[in-house]
Amino acid sequence: MSEPRFQLLDRLRSNIGRVFFGNQAAVDKVIVCLLARGHILIEDVPGVGKTILATALARSLDCTISRIQLTPDLLPGDVLGVTVWDQHKSEFIFKPGPIFSNIVLADEINRTTPRTQSALLEAMNEAQVSIDGQTRKLVQPFIVIATQNPFDYEGTYFLPESQLDRFLMRISLGYPSAEDEARILDIDPSHTALQDLSPVMTADDLVQLQAVARGVRLDPSLTDYVVRLAAATRDHDQLQVGVSPRGTLALVQAAKATAMINRRDYVVPDDIISNVVPVCAHRVIARAPLQDADGTAAQQVLRQVLETVASPV
């Protein structure tokens, strides 16, 4: 791969690091989702930087950006748009909603009702929306970066499995280190540095990088490895639902993008192994009594699968 592509990714990572101090592995996962043309769900307790990370990524790209603060009274039309009567033209005109942007920040997605959550399904899966019997294509690139609070917090709704399955990854940030937290207190990035963040990558640059990521080589032995991992989850006695074919596709996309940010044009086993939990844990369902809202049991089972299914040498 050419060095300018790596320089673009380095600038993107550095730009986000100007305002987000903490889990750098999470930053890399967000960039992987961006390259893999996948949506990402960031789940953690309030106040650890979920919105700052999502906003920093969006502002680092010279794309159209919209932010949706999801609340219980939000309606599907507030997200997708509405058709209204224009008295001057004597005709109905469509007023697009915030979904018609390159980067959509869906803040606290699990605070809105399932009806409004479902309005995002078609957009996230097919990059289009159907309104009043008419299908409208979304602009490209199109990425949804959603944040949510843990389900045991007051005023939250469960995201249905069909909604979770549209996210390429589900990650958490955790608390920052003492050193990073001291920097946060000193700089206060949400009110200072974040406002000054400038784009370092255009929409065309991103589309080209996504095309390069799709072309990263995957050896047949690694394809077989992904298939064997998925089969092991479907046969596992602690899982009610294993990884679907959509999940295996997502895992391969994430592995290719991971290889790219590591300056390789081929996938190695570690690119797959490092993405199994963030890509697959929200797609499998543990059997009772192991079921839990945060997916901890599913993560443990997936780690067991990684230990039992041999990876290619």
Buried (B, 14 or more C-beta within 10 A) or exposed (E): BEEEBBEBBBEBBEBBEBBBBBBEEBBBBBBBBBBBBBBBBBBBEEEBBBBBBBBBBBBBBBBBBBBBEBBEEBEBBBBBBBEEEEEEEEEEEBEBBBBBBBBBBBBBBBBBBEEBBEBBBBBBEEBEBEBEEEEBEBBBBBBBBBBBBBBEEEEBBEBEEEBBBBBBBBBBBBBBEEEBEEBBEEBEBBEEBBEEBEBBBEBEBBEEBBEBBBEBEBEEEBBEBBEEBBBBBEEBEBBEBBBBEEBBEBBBBBBBBBBBBEEBEEBBBEBBBBBBBBBBBBBBBBBEEBEEEBBEBBBBBBEEBBEEBEBEE
